[in-house]
């Protein structure tokens, strides 16, 4: 299967810090760690050494030695990867979008670190309001959780789930009676009876952070499964994604995509968190356009104008009707 841009991006972002912590590692061992061939890793390294700080002079590029016959890799100059990061609000928003994409990509990234950095960026940008504890929703289902789900279904036992909801940025703990795993629009859902809700519910498997097998399922009237399983509640929106943001298509879970002659792509998708989409579109600075619904377009326009006002670049405007 051909590697996606997001999968390679995940590896490239993790590559230099890992190599810096493992001086003298061989090309073969490093390739095995990242799950690629030595030839693929060598192509990655040639790309990395062309990256660095603005100016791209010899002293501004990442310097890694890896071409000797002994195939030993040593990071000579990782540039800013060893110094505290200071970014502008625009750069922080771009990083936030990238981190959310990285969090959804399987690979060698440290999910806990990604979650921590994402939360700090959101706080610094003023995107987290109120006194509630900040929670970053990420797709982090691991093999242990999958194994627990399979075991509970086979043994007819309850599951204790830590679940990252889609419609609100929060993690809940639930005890459920698992009934089946079903597929809808390319995603797997666990159909279960939720004790907290006292009713059947569906849970996106890739949003289950952890699962523990519990007691045998008590006797109760068998709940009726949904057919097909309903996706997370959300709203259908239509976007135009321009070439510079095409990488975002792989992370959006789009329902339908239609390329246009100008190189852009019209996308239809279900969005559970409008606030996240607004932040993402504004952060991409024109690379993604909301086509419909109209009220969402207005909210994006207002959010962009607010950002300009905070930077002293535009007059204040009235907020759109909600």
PyMOL commands that set and color helices and strands:
alter all, ss='L'
color gray80, all
select helices_A, chain A and resi 5-21+27-34+38-48+58-60+79-82+89-103+111-124+143-155+205-207+243-252+274-283+294-310
alter helices_A, ss='H'
color red, helices_A
select strands_A, chain A and resi 25-26+63-65+72-77+157-164+171-184+187-194+199-204+208-216+235-241+256-259+265-271+288-292
alter strands_A, ss='S'
color yellow, strands_A
deselect
rebuild
show_as cartoon
